[in-house]
Amino acid sequence: MSKARVPVAVLAATLLVATALFAPTTALADGTDDLASLINALREQPQDCAGATATPPQPLAPSPELACANPPAHGGDLGRALVAAGYRAATATTITLSGASGAQRAAALLRSNYCSSLRDRRFSEIGIAHRGDTWRINLAQPLLPASLGDWREAAASVLQLTNEARAKPRQCGDRHFEATTPLAWNDALAAAALVHSKDMAKNDYFSHADPAGDTSAQRATKQGYAWQMVSENIAAGLASPKQVVAGWLASPGHCANIMSADSAEMGAAYATETRSAMGIYWTQVFGRQRKP
């Protein structure tokens, strides 16, 4: 087993109807997807590698480009391999396992030998490849692309990707969702999303509740949104709307928020701060207005 590193987001979901909260779970798939789910299950544990109580890091979003990065064995140049695969990383590490006949065995070896790397909250994406009993696991945080655009452009892409996801039946962990109606854009929800993204970036934290204790519903109310229900997804360290939505869809709780037929509208925004731990912070707020 070997690991290489180059000079390393976070997802969270709430569903609020009055005072109800939705807690995400993790489901398993096959092959490399199965191992990614097992790694995310490890990240979701409320204990660190030593067994002490700890806040879980975000689930890792899948990246096909990261999965294609194949650095030479025994300390090869990971940075060049990432560039060759079309992936620009702020930080990354690669782990190579041999002698693991399946995902369950690979996950057990990873837990025993690389628990700290797997739970490192600086990593926001994962790419896995394997041949026979040898597995390569790449973990990274992408650089922010110059093409990201302002928050309004990015939010429009988030809305489009969200509605594309809602247009098809989807399994979110152990819950099945039928295709549902598209969401409409709402300026008040977008304003609430922007306020929270800016606050997380400025004050370097990651939580649905801001330092003053305000929740997503309270932020929506302050923007004049008379809500029947409100839910929220947040993310950090992810560099594009496509990566953000893919990360949310890969996590059952966030996926359920996206697919919920209870929502009718949404707003989204990101904010950046180079001095913060994660660099970029995203908020997606869903809602349905209260009937007059």
Secondary structure by P-SEA (a helix, b strand, c coil): cccccccccbbbbbbbccbbbbbbbcccccaaaaaaaaaaaaaacccccccccccccccbbbbccccccccccccccaaaaaaaaccccccbbbbbbcccccaaaaaaaaaaccccccccccccbbbbbbcccbbbbbbbccccccccccaaaaaaaaaaaaaaaacbbbbcccccccbbbbbbbbaaaaaaaaaaaaaaaaaccccccccccccaaaaaaaacccccccccccccccccaaaaaaaaaacaaaaaaaacccccccccbbbbbccccccbbbbbbbbccccc
